[in-house]
Amino acid sequence: MPQPSEKREQAPALQEKPTAPQPDREPRPSAAIGLRNWPHSPAHHLRDAGTYIITAGTYKKVAVFKGASRLTVLTNYILELADRYNWSLQAWAVFPNHYHVVGSSQVPESMRSFLRHLHSVTAIEANKSDHAPGRRVWFEFWETRISFPRSYFARLNYVHQNAVRHGLVRVPSQYPWCSAGWFESKAERSFFQTVSGFRTDKITVPDDFEVPSME
């Protein structure tokens, strides 16, 4: 039986050019910090064309996007550009020095254009804010194609639970820059419970990042 393929790729050089909690079903507080709404519904099944888990990290794992305002900017760009490049995101978790997303596309070859655009525009904004023109912001990204439903559910749960794994919150939906709250609100109860019940301790995902606290 074929195994999910995995590729490790260095991001192109940047240029300065353009046991799970029960869902409460209440509106999330994320709008208060200006997060973009993701109006789509969770997908119960893998897409034939390609579903991937993607991780990207900053250069030398520096916390370039530390702070609520920068995390919001980065998260909003991920959601906006995913829509623009026709990527259907099913999970995301965004931190000061890395992010994870699970998404699918009918044209998976567009992934590199999507990520190149995302990394370029967010690097430009961060460097302007820090008065650091030309600084390298992003380092590498890793992609793994998800081939089996159980792998899909486990990776969805891994990303939803990632802020808990990094010790930032006790309940996934308490972390605004993550899809956990969206998933609780939008997913059918049975699907939420199914995904939340999958173990994540055996999953191999590049995640050796020290994430600073939000205090």
Residue, then its C-alpha position, 0 to 999 in steps of 0.5 A: m500500500p503506498q505511503p503518503s509522500e513527503k517533500r522538504e523544500q527550501a523556500p525561494a529567496l525573498q525579495e522586497k517586492p510585492t480528550a477533547p472539549q465539547p463544542d459550545r457553539e457560541p461565537r468566537p471572540s476572534a473578531a475582536i482582534g480583527l481576524r478574517n472570517w473563514p466562511h467555508s464549512p469543514a470537509h468530511h472527506l479527502r479531495d481526489a486532486g490533493t490534500y496536504i499538511i504544510t508547515a513553514g518556519t521562520y529563518k533561524k526560528v526567530a519569533v518575527f510574528k510575536g504579538a497579537s497584531r502580527l499574528t492576526v496579519l499573518t493569519n489573515y494573509i494565509l486565509e485571504l491568499a488561500d481563497r485567492y489561489n483556490w486552496s480549501l483550508q481545513a485546519w490552520a495554526v499560526f505562531p510567531n515562528h511557524y505555522h501549520v495548515v491542512g488544505s486541498s486544491q484541485v490544482p495542487e501545483s499552485m501550492r508554491s505560488f501560494l506560499r511564495h506570495l504569502h511569504s513575500v508579502t508577510a516578510i515585506e510587512a514584518n521588515k517594514s515594521d522592524h526597519a529591517p529591509g532585506r532581512r530574511v524572514w522565512f526559511e523552509f516549508w515542508e509538505t506531505r500529501i495525505s492519502f488516507p482518511r485516518s491520516y486526514f482526521a489525525r492531522l486535522n486534530y494535530v493542527h487544531q490541538n497545536a496551541v495546547r501542545h505548545g503550552l499556550v492554552r488549555v483548550p484549543s478554541q481559546y487560541p484565536w490564531c487557529s482553526a479550532g474555534w471555527f471547527e467547533s462552530k462549523a462542524e457537525r457534532s459527530f464529525f467534531q467528535t470523530v476528529s477530536g478523538f484521533r490520537t496525534d502522538k504518533i504523527t510526524v510533523p516538523d514541529d521542533f519550534e519553541v513558541p514564546s508565550m503571549e504574555 
